[in-house]
Amino acid sequence: MTDPGHALITITQRPATVFVEGHGAWLIDEQGKRHVDLVQGWAVNSLGHSPALITQALLAQSQRLLNPSPAYYNRPLLDLAARLVQLSAFDRVFLASSGAEANEGAVKLARRWGSRHRNGAHEIIGFEHAFHGRTLAMMSASGKPGWDAIYTPMPGGFTKARLNDIASVERALTPRTVAVMIEFVQGEAGVVVAEPGFVRELRALTAERGVLLIADEVQTGVGRCGTAFAYEQYGIEPDVMTLAKGLGGGVPLAALLCKEAFNCFEPGDQGGTFAGNPLMAAVGLAVVDEVCRPAFLAGVRARAEQLSAGLQAIAREFDLVGERGMGLLRALVLPTDVAADVVAAAQALEPVGLLLNAPRPHLIRLMPALNISAAEMDEGLALIRQALRIVLA
Ligand SMILES: *Cc1c(COP(=O)(O)O)cnc(C)c1O
């Protein structure tokens, strides 16, 4: 078979399958084969594939107003910002198009605040194995092994501590530190959950030292963890938060949120051609209105319990290490580095395939649509069993 990607710049290995259609929990390839999709664009499609809510928002907004220019207000931009403020602990919103862009904005905002109020403090403490995006500065902010060496020289001003180790944060703090940037669940690192005690200590420490706490909720936010935002489950409030992935439910949309005290950009400091465009904002508003309803979030928690219990049963049955996660962001931990084989075996299952993601060699990450049905979840769990049976046989 000729490589379907022959005209693309090579960036990663992909299966030869070409996907043409998606509905809810299902993704269908060019051969007409159906797959249960537990990847959902890496926790992006909060309402599954092509939900009517999003296609209708896209159609209605595109017929009305596509792009008045970022120099002017538009209604969906204002409405989405107001809705996010109402739902969260934050007062101000900047809309962007990707998680990396929102995180860059968070770093810029922190540095701006540091130059004004903290005598030029500018260093950002991140965490080992963290993932904050793929711009050069976000590669510096991330803690992925090797990422400091691929594209040297890298932007400076980023240091690292260890997640769940408050002493390591204290050691990394200097008079130049302006912010600590954290994922409450390190997704790319393998769904590593920050401990409640650690997060509370981190909040107290940063407040005491006059250092901002930036929550990267690009993956954990907008219902993924069973609450509107993951920080709610820690009983703390960050100073700055970023959202992307699930916020757009499949379209490129991101947000930077801050408390009023940190609303310190001067006109012209921050912007973007597509920042706050009404087409994406209208989708975000539809997604947030649906996902952040209490009844919807209760459904996410019910499906999360089902998934967690199902994965625990699988771990016992196959003598695996176990499962972990928060809400519908979970991982199944394997005893050996066979995750890639499990992913391949799952997709190859007949007549129905299963799409899984392996961010680490020994670990499968599960990120189903937040509105997956109980029956579809059971079907997914049964397919995971089939794939494990093939690989571990
Ligand atoms: C995916 C991700 C990003 C990067 O988002 P992009 O939209 O790919 O730029 C940043 N932070 C976290 C925690 C993510 O999961």
The ligand as an SDF file (V2000), in Angstrom:
LIG
                    3D

 15 15  0  0  0  0  0  0  0  0999 V2000
   -2.5040   19.4890   24.7570 C   0  0  0  0  0  0  0  0  0  0  0  0
   -1.9320   20.2890   25.8530 C   0  0  0  0  0  0  0  0  0  0  0  0
   -1.3100   21.5370   25.6280 C   0  0  0  0  0  0  0  0  0  0  0  0
   -1.0660   22.0780   24.2410 C   0  0  0  0  0  0  0  0  0  0  0  0
   -2.2560   22.3870   23.5900 O   0  0  0  0  0  0  0  0  0  0  0  0
   -2.2310   22.6400   22.0040 P   0  0  0  0  0  0  0  0  0  0  0  0
   -3.6350   23.0320   21.6870 O   0  0  0  0  0  0  0  0  0  0  0  0
   -1.7940   21.3650   21.3690 O   0  0  0  0  0  0  0  0  0  0  0  0
   -1.2520   23.7360   21.7610 O   0  0  0  0  0  0  0  0  0  0  0  0
   -0.8820   22.2650   26.7170 C   0  0  0  0  0  0  0  0  0  0  0  0
   -1.0520   21.8030   27.9600 N   0  0  0  0  0  0  0  0  0  0  0  0
   -1.6360   20.6210   28.2280 C   0  0  0  0  0  0  0  0  0  0  0  0
   -1.8090   20.1820   29.6420 C   0  0  0  0  0  0  0  0  0  0  0  0
   -2.0850   19.8240   27.1830 C   0  0  0  0  0  0  0  0  0  0  0  0
   -2.6390   18.6340   27.4330 O   0  0  0  0  0  0  0  0  0  0  0  0
  1  2  1  0
  2  3  1  0
  2 14  2  0
  3  4  1  0
  3 10  2  0
  4  5  1  0
  5  6  1  0
  6  7  2  0
  6  8  1  0
  6  9  1  0
 10 11  1  0
 11 12  2  0
 12 13  1  0
 12 14  1  0
 14 15  1  0
M  END
$$$$
